Amino acid sequence: MKIALQYVNDANGHTQAVQLPVAEWEKLLTKLRKYEQALQLKADLKEAFLEVKALRSTKGKKQTLNDFLNEL
């Protein structure tokens, strides 16, 4: 993705800020939200698999899916 950036410099020539068109900013925010959702899904799945692994390793009575759903 090619973005037309403008740099804002201070009196000494040091870059202080970057400007970009609003349309490009909105596209970047949309992509960022999608990446954040994907990362959250990945984290949730990892946690779920760890919970399943822990349940499989425990001995004793396990809760059925029907019992779990009835608690909701």
N, C-alpha and C positions, 0 to 999 in steps of 0.2 A: 504494500500500500504506500503510495507516494503522497506525502502531505506537504503542503506549502507552509513552512514554518517561518516565523519572523522572530528574530532575537532582539531583546531589549538590553542594551548595555548601559552601564553607568559612565560617568565622565572619564573614568580611567580605562574604559574599553572592556571591562569585565562583564560577562553575561549575567544579568540579573533575573531575566524571565524569558519565557518562550510563548509566543502567541500562535494560535492556529484558528482557521475558520470554524465557526460554530457547527456547521454541518459535519466537518471532520471530527470535532469533539464529540458530537452525538454518536457518530459511528463507533468511535473508540469506546465510549461508555457502554454501548450495546454489546460490543465484543467482550469487554471486561465483565459485564454481568453474566454473559454466557459462560465465560471461563470460571467465574466464581461459583455458578450453579454446578458446573461439571466437577469442580474440586469438592464442593459440598457433597455431591452424590458419591464421589469416590470415598470420601471420609465416612459417610454413612454406611456404605457397603462394607468397608473395611471393619467398622465397628460391628456390623451385623454378623460378618463371618467369624470374628473373634468370639462373639456371644454364642454362636452355633458350636464352635469348637469347644468352648467352656462347657456348654450343656452336654455335649457328647461325652466329655471326659468325666462328668459327675455320675455318681451312682445314686439311685433312689428314684422316687416318683417324679416324672416330668409332666409338665402341664400340657394338655392337649390344645389343639388349635381352637376347638369349640369352646373350651373353658376360657381361653385367652380372649376370644371375641366376645364372650358373654360378660366379661369384666368391663368391657368398653361401654 
